[in-house]
Amino acid sequence: MALKIGILGSGHVGSALERAWTAKGHEIKFGKRGSSNAQAALSAQVVVLTVPWPAAQEAIRDCGDLTGKILVDCTNPLAPDLQGLTVGLTTSAAEQVAAWAPGAKVVKAFNTIGAVNMGNADFKGVPADGFYCGDDAVAKNVVAGLVRDAGMNPVDVGPLRNARLLEPLAMLWIDLAVNQKQGPNHAFKLLRR
Ligand SMILES: NC(=O)c1ccc[n+]([C@@H]2O[C@H](COP(=O)([O-])OP(=O)(O)OC[C@H]3O[C@@H](n4cnc5c(N)ncnc54)[C@H](OP(=O)(O)O)[C@@H]3O)[C@@H](O)[C@H]2O)c1
């Protein structure tokens, strides 16, 4: 089903998702601060947060009332030197986002893979996993479709509080890419038997 999607932030993640989802027939509006964020959110069924963590609260505040909308949180609350997270263990960025947007159906997704792999997630015939978590089953189902539309295999990892686990997993991806200088061409896969 084609969706109206408002993407807050048009950087690496926002533009990669916009390209992938436009190709699948979704209608995208970007929010770029202030009234532009409000416009992007207004008619959207799904609002996607792709701003740096320090800008997250303001971007959500710009949108006004998000009650009933699906709010996809792609952020990672990174320390400025990329050496760790500034939120975690007893809460998560996603739970903080949910507190800032009461009434929105928050789903954490797209945070454990590099932007260059979004819409380009084929690893020698195997699609990268796109982990997501949230508390609303209908919203999660919609986000699973958007994960698929970005070329990834959707993997439901449980309630929103499991963002406490997904955000450190993103830190592992970043550490391999940046601190261990392996570049962005890797992704996580959950194996089952
Ligand atoms: N890069 C990755 O591979 C990756 C992967 C997964 C998750 N993430 C997470 O996703 C988020 C975005 O990462 P990114 O790499 O896409 O960052 P980025 O390239 O720096 O892009 C961030 C975008 O947000 C915009 N922005 C800043 N404040 C805003 C506001 N108040 N309202 C609307 N837009 C605002 C920026 O605009 P200006 O340029 O005008 O400042 C820019 O377009 C971060 O939380 C990051 O941790 C990143």
The ligand as a Gaussian input file, in Angstrom:
#p B3LYP/6-31G(d) Opt

LIG

0 1
 N       24.439000       7.570000       8.795000
 C       24.092000       6.309000       9.071000
 O       24.618000       5.363000       8.467000
 C       23.029000       6.039000      10.095000
 C       22.470000       4.766000      10.145000
 C       21.443000       4.479000      11.058000
 C       20.997000       5.491000      11.901000
 N       21.572000       6.728000      11.863000
 C       21.025000       7.761000      12.755000
 O       20.103000       8.495000      11.959000
 C       20.134000       9.891000      12.288000
 C       20.528000      10.686000      11.039000
 O       21.820000      10.283000      10.627000
 P       22.418000      10.836000       9.244000
 O       23.714000      10.142000       9.059000
 O       21.394000      10.833000       8.178000
 O       22.731000      12.365000       9.658000
 P       23.061000      13.560000       8.671000
 O       23.557000      13.050000       7.364000
 O       23.891000      14.503000       9.462000
 O       21.615000      14.187000       8.407000
 C       20.862000      14.747000       9.435000
 C       19.807000      15.609000       8.790000
 O       18.978000      16.147000       9.814000
 C       18.779000      17.525000       9.509000
 N       18.351000      18.232000      10.710000
 C       19.078000      18.679000      11.762000
 N       18.265000      19.242000      12.673000
 C       17.000000      19.154000      12.180000
 C       15.720000      19.540000      12.648000
 N       15.556000      20.155000      13.840000
 N       14.643000      19.281000      11.870000
 C       14.773000      18.660000      10.673000
 N       15.955000      18.260000      10.177000
 C       17.052000      18.505000      10.931000
 C       20.090000      17.963000       8.939000
 O       19.942000      19.181000       8.271000
 P       21.213000      20.198000       8.134000
 O       22.153000      19.532000       7.190000
 O       20.579000      21.425000       7.612000
 O       21.785000      20.337000       9.519000
 C       20.375000      16.801000       8.012000
 O       19.619000      16.912000       6.817000
 C       21.137000      10.020000      13.441000
 O       20.431000       9.992000      14.657000
 C       22.030000       8.790000      13.271000
 O       22.608000       8.384000      14.510000
 C       22.567000       7.024000      10.966000

